Structures are given as structure tokens and as C-alpha cells.
Amino acid sequence: MPYSVLADLVLLLHAAFILFVVFGGLLLWRWPRLIWLHLPAALWGTLIAFFGWYCPLTPLENHWRALAGQQGYDSGFIQHYILSFIYPAGLTRPLQIAMGIGVILITGVVYTLLWRRRRA
């Protein structure tokens, strides 16, 4: 049971990181110093998408699931609702690259607006 909980915690951390990569730039409106966390996170998320790498959290989660005697994500709230967000069905290389471009575009727009605001 503890391994299952650890796997679920890693999955939640993974989801939070993805949300921070995509939307964390919006937090800069309130806390501009977060740029030092968001910029490397956005870069990492983009590189993973562009090159098809696996985030280190994925093998860690799978390790805990294996120790818990689980195969895949076929039960529980976290698996049902969050897993499809992190690992959508039909994820292809072109879709991964499009997601990376999306991160760049969203981050670029937010950073540009923040830069203009600070200049004004």
C-alpha cells in the first residue's frame, strides 16, 4: 500500500509540474521572481516534448507502481482523471512537438505582456 501512495504522489507532482510549465507564466503577474523557476521548467517541458524524452517522474512512478504490484493505471481516482491528461491516448511525435510549440507560444505571449507591463 505505501508504494501505491508514493506512485500516486509522484503522479500528482507530475500533473502539477505540467500545469506549472504550461500556465506558470501567469503566476509571474503576481510573483515576478518565479521567472527563475518557470523559465527552466518551461524549457525542460519543451525539450521533453520536442525530443520525445521521458520525464524522470515517469519511471519513478512506474517503479513505485511495480513495487505495489500494480500494472498500469486501471484503477483509482488519480489514475482515471489525471492519467489521461498526462498521457493522452493517441499521443504521437507530431502531437508532442505541437505541445512543445504550444508551451513556447503560451510562455512567449505571457512573458511579452509582462515585459511590456514592466517597461510602461
N, C-alpha and C positions, 0 to 999 in steps of 0.2 A: 504493500500500500504506500509506503513513503516514496518509493520510486515513481509511482504513478503521480503523486502530488508534485514531485520535483519536475517531472515531464510537463505537467500542466502549467507550472510556474514558468518554465522556460518558454512554453508556447505563448503565455500571456506577455512575457517580456519581449518575445519576437514580434507579436502584434503591436505592442506599444512602440517598439523601435521603428517598425514600418510606418505607423501613424506619425511619429516624430519626423521621419525622413520626408514624408510627403507634405505634412501640414505644419511641421515645427517652425517653419519660417514665419508663420503668422504670430507665433509667440514673441517674435522679435519686436513687434509693435509695442508690447508691454515691457519686455525684458531684453533690451538690445544686446546685452553681453552674452546671451545664449548663442549668438552667432558662432562663438568658439566651440560650441558643442554641435550646433546644427550643421554648419558647413562641412566638417569631416563626416558627419553621419550621412548627409545628402550625397557627398562624394562616394562614400562606401556603398550606399544603396544603389547609386547609378552604376558604379563599376560592377557590382554583382549582377545587375540586370543586363548590362551590355555584354559581359563576358560569360554569362551563364554559370557563374560561380555559385557555390552553396555558402550561405551564411554559416558561420561556426555554430550558431544556435541550433541549426537543423540536426547535425549529427549528435549534438549534446542531448537534444530532446529524444532522438531515436535511441540513443544509448540508455537513457532512463526508462523509456518505454520497454525496451528489450529486457532490462533488469526486472521490470514489473511484470514480465510475462505477457505483454501486450503486443499485438500485431496491428500496426496501422492506427487509424483514427475512427473506429467504427462505433464508439460509444461515448456518452457523456456530453454535457453541455458545451464544454470548451471545444471538443473535437467537432461537434456538429455545427456550431455557429462561427467559430473563429477560423477553423482549419481551411474552409473553402475560401476565406478572404486571403489567407497567406499563400495557399497552394491552390489556385483556381483550376477547375477541370479544363482540360484543353490548353494548358499553358505551353506555348511554343516559343522557339527562339525569337521569331519576329514580334510576338506579343511581349516577351521580356524586353526586347530592345525598345519597343514603343513605350513600355512602362518607364524605362530609364529616361527616355526623351521627355516623358510627362513630368518626371521628377525635376529634370533640368528646367523645363518651361515654368512649372509652378514656382520653383525656387527663384528662378530668374525674375519673374514678374514681381514676386514679393520683395526680393532684395532691391530691385529697381525702384519700386514705390517707396521703400524705406529710405533709400539713398536720396531720392528727391525730397522726401519729407525732411530729412535732416539738413539738406542744403538750404531749404527755404527758411 
